[in-house]
Amino acid sequence: MMNNRILLIGGGGHCKSVLDSLITSFNFTDIAIIDTKENLGKEILNRKIIGTDDDLEKLFNYGYKNAFITVGSIGDTRLRRKLFEMLKKIGFNIPSIIDSSAIVSENAKLDRGIFIGKNAVINIGSVIGEGAIINTGTIIEHDCIVGEFAHIAPGTVLCGDVVIEENVHIGARAVIKQQIRIGNDSIIGMGSVVLNDIPPNSIAYGNPCTINWNKAKRKET
């Protein structure tokens, strides 16, 4: 029988989106939130902030066996990764949370700790890595790969066979042409149209999308 208690780690705006999906889509009857000390006792959508990161092990022993990272990220996933490793070390189950309005192919492969928001579509053959965020209205077409802790912002379209590597942030309403690869730790600006591969550690934006900054090239100069 599934343990029906879950902790959400982080009480900001992303928490609201996840919590809204969680309330309508899952059978967790006891949902509580972990945040900073100054927010203890406050509520988000009638769910109370009951502790800080320091309380996680105690709450696990108290019966909260499930936890989910609700800290967002734009171009820096270190905190999300740190929290994820902390949860794994304590022994929490880290589910994926999929909004009831999302459409996910039975032939897509999802790792743990993924959030899939309202009206998102994930098509056949796609693979979504651990800790990724697939936000509202995103379309992930057939055979795409989204790496660990990537964040695909609202309204983005990944055409077929796109590869998004780890820790990438794709801005809202960007469109990625089929068979394009976006390298690790890159940021694609909102509204961009990406027609060529983007190397790791880049900041790129525009229509057509061009590289504005790249860590490797900056070192060369």
LUMROVEX-494997 format. One line per field, with one value per residue (C-alpha): residue in three letters; x negated, y, z. Coordinates in steps of 0.001 Angstrom, whole numbers. Example, Ala and Ser with C-alpha at 12.3 -4.5 7.8 and 13.67 -1.06 7.14 Angstrom:
residuo = Ala, Ser
px = -12300, -13670
py = -4500, -1060
pz = 7800, 7140
//
This chain:
residuo = Met, Met, Asn, Asn, Arg, Ile, Leu, Leu, Ile, Gly, Gly, Gly, Gly, His, Cys, Lys, Ser, Val, Leu, Asp, Ser, Leu, Ile, Thr, Ser, Phe, Asn, Phe, Thr, Asp, Ile, Ala, Ile, Ile, Asp, Thr, Lys, Glu, Asn, Leu, Gly, Lys, Glu, Ile, Leu, Asn, Arg, Lys, Ile, Ile, Gly, Thr, Asp, Asp, Asp, Leu, Glu, Lys, Leu, Phe, Asn, Tyr, Gly, Tyr, Lys, Asn, Ala, Phe, Ile, Thr, Val, Gly, Ser, Ile, Gly, Asp, Thr, Arg, Leu, Arg, Arg, Lys, Leu, Phe, Glu, Met, Leu, Lys, Lys, Ile, Gly, Phe, Asn, Ile, Pro, Ser, Ile, Ile, Asp, Ser, Ser, Ala, Ile, Val, Ser, Glu, Asn, Ala, Lys, Leu, Asp, Arg, Gly, Ile, Phe, Ile, Gly, Lys, Asn, Ala, Val, Ile, Asn, Ile, Gly, Ser, Val, Ile, Gly, Glu, Gly, Ala, Ile, Ile, Asn, Thr, Gly, Thr, Ile, Ile, Glu, His, Asp, Cys, Ile, Val, Gly, Glu, Phe, Ala, His, Ile, Ala, Pro, Gly, Thr, Val, Leu, Cys, Gly, Asp, Val, Val, Ile, Glu, Glu, Asn, Val, His, Ile, Gly, Ala, Arg, Ala, Val, Ile, Lys, Gln, Gln, Ile, Arg, Ile, Gly, Asn, Asp, Ser, Ile, Ile, Gly, Met, Gly, Ser, Val, Val, Leu, Asn, Asp, Ile, Pro, Pro, Asn, Ser, Ile, Ala, Tyr, Gly, Asn, Pro, Cys, Thr, Ile, Asn, Trp, Asn, Lys, Ala, Lys, Arg, Lys, Glu, Thr
px = 0, -1353, -2355, -54, -2279, -4567, -6866, -7397, -10879, -10717, -7841, -8107, -6189, -7178, -5784, -2365, -2349, -3412, -1020, 1925, 1183, 585, 3897, 5927, 3895, 2679, 3832, 1558, 3838, 1117, -897, -3294, -5977, -9614, -11025, -13203, -12921, -11233, -8318, -7504, -3777, -2725, -460, -432, 2926, 3943, 874, -1364, -5111, -6122, -9911, -13276, -15912, -17285, -14029, -13965, -15395, -13104, -10053, -11086, -11177, -7827, -6226, -6754, -8306, -7776, -9371, -9565, -11803, -9727, -12637, -12748, -15869, -16940, -20394, -21693, -20550, -23055, -20530, -18008, -20709, -21956, -18452, -17813, -20926, -19945, -16525, -18035, -20546, -17822, -15774, -12809, -10852, -10958, -7947, -7265, -4302, -2248, 699, 3965, 4295, 906, 693, -2191, -2702, -2770, -5902, -7778, -10303, -10254, -12840, -12007, -11465, -10058, -7366, -5060, -2708, 722, 1459, -2082, -2528, -5270, -5171, -6237, -9856, -10875, -13061, -12861, -15717, -15714, -14626, -13561, -10832, -8449, -6314, -2846, -1869, -5227, -5322, -8021, -7733, -8694, -12081, -13376, -15801, -15587, -18536, -18641, -17506, -16749, -13975, -11703, -9686, -6011, -4940, -8219, -8179, -10818, -10429, -11354, -14716, -15882, -18472, -18479, -21456, -21701, -21021, -19770, -17142, -14910, -13013, -9271, -7896, -11230, -11056, -13804, -14156, -14190, -17475, -19096, -21302, -21548, -24693, -24952, -24441, -23189, -20413, -18155, -16289, -12507, -10945, -14092, -14005, -16903, -18044, -21578, -23252, -24237, -27481, -27670, -27861, -26269, -23783, -21907, -18777, -16981, -15275, -17307, -18990, -22647, -25239, -25739, -28180, -30106, -32348, -34928, -35256, -35502, -38501, -40243, -40121
py = 0, 3459, 5735, 8738, 11355, 13607, 16554, 19309, 20822, 24555, 26982, 29384, 29800, 26416, 24833, 26316, 24753, 21344, 21462, 22374, 19364, 17137, 17985, 17159, 14259, 12076, 10190, 11856, 12866, 14385, 17027, 19297, 21762, 22318, 25834, 28362, 28983, 32378, 30793, 28120, 27960, 29734, 28002, 27494, 26354, 25357, 23137, 24125, 24719, 22381, 22347, 23159, 21036, 20211, 18421, 16039, 12991, 13474, 13801, 10700, 8744, 10297, 8730, 11044, 8515, 10514, 13830, 16021, 18972, 22119, 24542, 25929, 26669, 28952, 27983, 26780, 23370, 22924, 23452, 21073, 18429, 18905, 18490, 15481, 13727, 14578, 12977, 9850, 9501, 9694, 7090, 9051, 7792, 10550, 10175, 11933, 14301, 14529, 16886, 15144, 17275, 16236, 13691, 11236, 8368, 4901, 4443, 7349, 6640, 8754, 8701, 9736, 13185, 14710, 17383, 17492, 20469, 21300, 20408, 19254, 16564, 13936, 11792, 8266, 7233, 10274, 9894, 12346, 12290, 12449, 15717, 17400, 20059, 19911, 22994, 24127, 23552, 22159, 19789, 17110, 15361, 11786, 10343, 13400, 13095, 15554, 15228, 15221, 18434, 20204, 22807, 23180, 26376, 26943, 26693, 25311, 22973, 20293, 18786, 15143, 13639, 16690, 16093, 18415, 17568, 17900, 21139, 23013, 25763, 26331, 29632, 29982, 29478, 28523, 26204, 23643, 22224, 18442, 16582, 19520, 18991, 21520, 20990, 20648, 23709, 25950, 28552, 29224, 32536, 32757, 32857, 31617, 29519, 27070, 25819, 24644, 22670, 24673, 23651, 23123, 26105, 28539, 31364, 31667, 33451, 35025, 34085, 32471, 31576, 32625, 32105, 35202, 33691, 30426, 29468, 27605, 30419, 33031, 31124, 31079, 34866
pz = 0, -977, 1877, 1498, 3145, 1090, 1732, -832, -541, -1266, -772, -3719, -6973, -8382, -5235, -6016, -9497, -8214, -5275, -7503, -9726, -6729, -5085, -8212, -9578, -6716, -3658, -1137, 1719, 3915, 2052, 3950, 2897, 3868, 3544, 5347, 9078, 8752, 6853, 9417, 10151, 6948, 4437, 669, -752, 2776, 3208, 6092, 6124, 8919, 8896, 7318, 5615, 9076, 9932, 6956, 8698, 11702, 9440, 7498, 10737, 11682, 8597, 5640, 3249, 36, -902, -3994, -4878, -5471, -5749, -9282, -11328, -14146, -15305, -11939, -10725, -7902, -5110, -6692, -7096, -3522, -2126, -4354, -3057, 517, 34, -1510, 1315, 3966, 2100, 732, -2235, -4869, -7179, -10455, -10361, -13552, -13850, -14731, -17878, -19281, -22095, -21723, -24166, -22664, -24776, -23208, -20456, -17300, -14524, -10942, -9511, -12714, -12778, -15822, -15755, -17117, -20755, -21442, -24105, -24121, -27206, -28107, -27584, -25553, -22462, -19544, -17044, -13269, -11699, -14947, -15077, -18053, -17560, -18611, -22235, -23335, -26311, -26295, -29653, -30555, -29574, -27711, -24811, -21911, -19535, -15763, -14054, -17325, -17102, -20129, -19565, -20492, -24113, -25441, -28453, -28959, -32424, -33047, -32002, -30058, -27314, -24310, -22117, -18323, -16405, -19481, -19205, -22228, -21971, -22470, -25986, -27500, -30520, -31096, -34615, -35077, -34401, -32598, -29532, -26692, -24606, -20835, -18618, -21418, -21328, -24314, -24120, -24242, -27683, -29415, -32586, -32441, -35863, -35022, -32237, -29153, -27372, -23604, -21224, -23657, -23366, -26653, -27828, -30771, -34029, -35372, -32101, -31836, -29101, -26974, -24487, -24213, -21327, -23445, -26009, -23249, -21763, -25161, -25398
//
